Amino acid sequence: MSDNKYGRIFTQADVEKIVEFVQASPPRPLHTTIALMEANGERFKFPEDEPVFVLRGRDKRARATVRYYADHQSAQAPFNHMNAVEGAYRSFDLFANDNPELIKEPD
């Protein structure tokens, strides 16, 4: 089992599942969403009081943030975690290069 002290990386499919649960009718807060997902056997397990920070590909600063995070990992960070971080960076970079007209300062 991986150690979450290094953070967690989610794929787009993972985030889509979370968003589906959050936007269900009626809308639910994130901690309720996570509890329901756990009850349905989903693998997302967050403590109710754990803060969550989301970066979007359109955010002008997102690529640099992910790159900084990747560059400042502990030497003991699990290999699969580092691969996920690098994959996230490549995804942000590809999105920015393919969609320069969408990149902007966050609102």
Secondary structure, 3 states (H helix, E strand, C coil): CCCHHHCCCCCHHHHHHHHHHHCCCCCCCHHHHHHHHHHCCCCCCCCCCCCCCCCCCCECCHHHHHHHHHHCCCCCCCHHHHHHHHHHHHHHHHHHHHCHHHCECCC
